[in-house]
Amino acid sequence: MNVSVVLFTSDLRVHDHPPLRAALGRGNEVVPLFVRDPAVARAGHPAPNRDAFLADCLIALDAGLRERGGRLVVRSGDPVDEVCAVVKEADADDVHMAAGCSGFARRREDRLRRALEADGRRLYVHDAVVTALPTGAVTPDGSDHYAVFTPYFRRWSRERLREPLAAPRVVRTPGKVRSEDLPARADVPSVSEGLAAGGEKEGRGLLTAWLARGADSYEEGHDDLAGDATSHLSPYLHFGAVSAAEVVHRARSRGGAGAEAFVRQLCWRDFHHQVLAARPDAAAGDYRTRHDRWRRGKEADADLRAWREGRTGYPVVDAAMRQLAHEGWMHNRGRLLTASFLTKTLYIDWREGARHFMELLVDGDLANNQLNWQWMAGTGTDSRPNRVLNPVIQGKRYDPDGAYVRRWVPELAGLEGPAVHEPWKLTGLDRARYDYPDPVVELADGLARFRHARGRD
Ligand SMILES: Cc1cc2nc3c(=O)[nH]c(=O)nc-3n(C[C@H](O)[C@H](O)[C@H](O)COP(=O)(O)OP(=O)(O)OC[C@H]3O[C@@H](n4cnc5c(N)ncnc54)[C@H](O)[C@@H]3O)c2cc1C
C-alpha cells in the first residue's frame, strides 16, 4: 500500500481539505503531520492567545482524524527535517500540503521540495486551501497582483471557486510513526480571559449558527461596535479550522444582502493574501513609501504605551484597545479607528501597532494584519492615504449610545448616552468623579502634525 504524508499548516481541519483528499485518493495510508517549528516562535513575538487557540485546533484535528480511524502526528523541529524523517519512518512516497502566501511559507515549500526530490519523493502543493481563490489566479493586465480592492472584488466574484469537499470517511495512519504528545490545553494558558475556544467543531458550529441567525443583519449591523454583530470567524479562518472556500459557498447559498456583504468582506482576506504573495516584503516594509519620518523618542514612547494600555483619553480608542487585551480580538471598526489614531493622530510607525496586534490577536495573520495596518497608515493599498478617522465622530457614529465604551471602560460607566465619548466636556466636580486620563493630544494638533509630516499643510 502507498503511504502519503499530509503536512498541516494553516489548514487544521478534515472537511474541505484538498491535500488530505488527494493523499487518500488511491486508498493510501496517510500520516497527518503537524510540525511545531521553533523558528516561528523565535522569529515572531510571543503570541500566547494564538498558541492557546492552536492547541485547541490540534486537539480537535486529532479528534476528527481519530473518528475516522487515523490520528495526528505531532513533531517539533525544522519542518523540512521532520517531514523527511517522517517520510523515512513511514516509507512514504510523497507529501501533500497547502500553498502558503508569505515569504516564510514559500521558502519552506522550496526547501521541502528540494529535500524530497533529492530523495526521489514528490511534494504536491495544493492551492485554494488557505484562501478561497488561489493567490495569483487572477491578475490585472501588466501586473502580478491587484493593488486596488474593487476591481479585484469584481474579478474574484466572477471566478468559479472549487466545490467544497466532504470530510473523508476513513483515514488509515500507519502505526509505526512516532508522535509527541498533543499539547494539553491547560499547559498553554492564553493571556486574554475572554478568548474563544478553537477547533474545527467549534468553527463549523459557529459558521452554521452565524449563517442561520447572524448573516441577514450583517449589512446594517457589521459596523455597530456595541452590537458586535460580525461572525467572529476570523481565528477559525486563520488556523484553517474552517475553510474559506466553504464559507463563501455556504454564504452564497444562504443568499440575501447580508450574506453578500459578508462574502465581500471575505474577499478582503483573499485580496490581502494575493498582495502579500506578490510582495512578501510588505510584511515588514512599506508597500508604498510616503517617506514618513515617524515620531520616535521619549514622548512618542509614552504615547505608544498609552495607546497599548487603553488610556489615550479617547474613550472609543481605549475601549477597543481594552477589548483586544481582554478577548484577544477586536471589532473591525475598532481596529480601523485605533490604527488611524496610532499612525495618524499620534504619527507613530504602523509596525509598532502591527506588532502589538500580532502579540494579542487570536486571529493575528501576517497578510491581514500587516496589510490592513498599511492600509490605515496610508502606506498600503488605500486610495486615500491621508484620510484620518476622528475618534469622537467615529465613536458617536458607530457607538451612538456609548454602550461599547461603557462595556470596556468601566471608569466611564456612570456617563449616560453619547456624552461618554467626550468626558473632557465635564467640568468641576463632575469631572473629578471620573478617574479617566486627559487626551494624550488635541485632535486638531495631531491632525496638523500629520498633515505637516505628509507635506499637506
Ligand atoms: C489594523 C487592522 C488589523 C487587522 N488584523 C487582522 C488580522 O490579523 N487577522 C484577520 O483575520 N483580520 C484582521 N483584520 C481584518 C478584520 O478586522 C477582521 O478580519 C475582522 O474584524 C474579524 O472579525 P469577524 O470574523 O467577525 O469578521 P466578519 O466581519 O464576520 O468578516 C468575515 C471574515 O472576512 C474576513 N475579513 C473581514 N474584514 C477583513 C479585512 N478588512 N481584511 C481582511 N479580511 C477581512 C475575515 O477573515 C473575517 O473573519 C484587521 C483589520 C485592521 C483594520
The ligand as an SDF file (V2000), in Angstrom:
LIG
                    3D

 53 58  0  0  0  0  0  0  0  0999 V2000
   -5.4990   47.3660   11.6170 C   0  0  0  0  0  0  0  0  0  0  0  0
   -6.2200   46.0830   11.2790 C   0  0  0  0  0  0  0  0  0  0  0  0
   -5.6470   44.8590   11.5920 C   0  0  0  0  0  0  0  0  0  0  0  0
   -6.3040   43.6600   11.2550 C   0  0  0  0  0  0  0  0  0  0  0  0
   -5.7020   42.4720   11.5690 N   0  0  0  0  0  0  0  0  0  0  0  0
   -6.3080   41.3060   11.1920 C   0  0  0  0  0  0  0  0  0  0  0  0
   -5.6900   40.0610   11.4640 C   0  0  0  0  0  0  0  0  0  0  0  0
   -4.5740   39.9750   11.9910 O   0  0  0  0  0  0  0  0  0  0  0  0
   -6.3540   38.9290   11.1080 N   0  0  0  0  0  0  0  0  0  0  0  0
   -7.5870   38.9710   10.4960 C   0  0  0  0  0  0  0  0  0  0  0  0
   -8.1630   37.9220   10.2010 O   0  0  0  0  0  0  0  0  0  0  0  0
   -8.1780   40.1390   10.2110 N   0  0  0  0  0  0  0  0  0  0  0  0
   -7.5870   41.3000   10.5410 C   0  0  0  0  0  0  0  0  0  0  0  0
   -8.1920   42.4950   10.2620 N   0  0  0  0  0  0  0  0  0  0  0  0
   -9.4340   42.4910    9.4500 C   0  0  0  0  0  0  0  0  0  0  0  0
  -10.7330   42.4660   10.2510 C   0  0  0  0  0  0  0  0  0  0  0  0
  -10.7270   43.4550   11.2370 O   0  0  0  0  0  0  0  0  0  0  0  0
  -11.0130   41.1190   10.9060 C   0  0  0  0  0  0  0  0  0  0  0  0
  -10.8790   40.0840    9.9580 O   0  0  0  0  0  0  0  0  0  0  0  0
  -12.4240   41.0580   11.4670 C   0  0  0  0  0  0  0  0  0  0  0  0
  -12.6040   42.0790   12.4170 O   0  0  0  0  0  0  0  0  0  0  0  0
  -12.6480   39.7050   12.1150 C   0  0  0  0  0  0  0  0  0  0  0  0
  -13.9010   39.6420   12.7020 O   0  0  0  0  0  0  0  0  0  0  0  0
  -15.0320   38.7240   12.0890 P   0  0  0  0  0  0  0  0  0  0  0  0
  -14.5130   37.3610   11.8250 O   0  0  0  0  0  0  0  0  0  0  0  0
  -16.2110   38.8460   12.9860 O   0  0  0  0  0  0  0  0  0  0  0  0
  -15.2940   39.4500   10.7110 O   0  0  0  0  0  0  0  0  0  0  0  0
  -16.5380   39.4640    9.7150 P   0  0  0  0  0  0  0  0  0  0  0  0
  -16.9650   40.8810    9.5870 O   0  0  0  0  0  0  0  0  0  0  0  0
  -17.5700   38.4830   10.1220 O   0  0  0  0  0  0  0  0  0  0  0  0
  -15.8880   39.0750    8.3250 O   0  0  0  0  0  0  0  0  0  0  0  0
  -15.7650   37.7200    7.8970 C   0  0  0  0  0  0  0  0  0  0  0  0
  -14.3410   37.4000    7.5670 C   0  0  0  0  0  0  0  0  0  0  0  0
  -13.8800   38.2120    6.4920 O   0  0  0  0  0  0  0  0  0  0  0  0
  -12.5040   38.4840    6.6470 C   0  0  0  0  0  0  0  0  0  0  0  0
  -12.3270   39.9390    6.7580 N   0  0  0  0  0  0  0  0  0  0  0  0
  -13.2090   40.8480    7.1910 C   0  0  0  0  0  0  0  0  0  0  0  0
  -12.6920   42.0800    7.0860 N   0  0  0  0  0  0  0  0  0  0  0  0
  -11.4570   41.9490    6.5930 C   0  0  0  0  0  0  0  0  0  0  0  0
  -10.4160   42.8550    6.2580 C   0  0  0  0  0  0  0  0  0  0  0  0
  -10.5590   44.1750    6.3770 N   0  0  0  0  0  0  0  0  0  0  0  0
   -9.2740   42.3460    5.7900 N   0  0  0  0  0  0  0  0  0  0  0  0
   -9.1110   41.0320    5.6220 C   0  0  0  0  0  0  0  0  0  0  0  0
  -10.0500   40.1260    5.9140 N   0  0  0  0  0  0  0  0  0  0  0  0
  -11.2150   40.5800    6.3920 C   0  0  0  0  0  0  0  0  0  0  0  0
  -12.0550   37.8120    7.9280 C   0  0  0  0  0  0  0  0  0  0  0  0
  -11.4840   36.5770    7.6130 O   0  0  0  0  0  0  0  0  0  0  0  0
  -13.3600   37.6570    8.6850 C   0  0  0  0  0  0  0  0  0  0  0  0
  -13.3550   36.6040    9.5970 O   0  0  0  0  0  0  0  0  0  0  0  0
   -7.5570   43.7120   10.5960 C   0  0  0  0  0  0  0  0  0  0  0  0
   -8.1350   44.9490   10.2980 C   0  0  0  0  0  0  0  0  0  0  0  0
   -7.4710   46.1280   10.6260 C   0  0  0  0  0  0  0  0  0  0  0  0
   -8.1060   47.4410   10.2640 C   0  0  0  0  0  0  0  0  0  0  0  0
  1  2  1  0
  2  3  1  0
  2 52  2  0
  3  4  2  0
  4  5  1  0
  4 50  1  0
  5  6  2  0
  6  7  1  0
  6 13  1  0
  7  8  2  0
  7  9  1  0
  9 10  1  0
 10 11  2  0
 10 12  1  0
 12 13  2  0
 13 14  1  0
 14 15  1  0
 14 50  1  0
 15 16  1  0
 16 17  1  0
 16 18  1  0
 18 19  1  0
 18 20  1  0
 20 21  1  0
 20 22  1  0
 22 23  1  0
 23 24  1  0
 24 25  2  0
 24 26  1  0
 24 27  1  0
 27 28  1  0
 28 29  2  0
 28 30  1  0
 28 31  1  0
 31 32  1  0
 32 33  1  0
 33 34  1  0
 33 48  1  0
 34 35  1  0
 35 36  1  0
 35 46  1  0
 36 37  1  0
 36 45  1  0
 37 38  2  0
 38 39  1  0
 39 40  1  0
 39 45  2  0
 40 41  1  0
 40 42  2  0
 42 43  1  0
 43 44  2  0
 44 45  1  0
 46 47  1  0
 46 48  1  0
 48 49  1  0
 50 51  2  0
 51 52  1  0
 52 53  1  0
M  END
$$$$
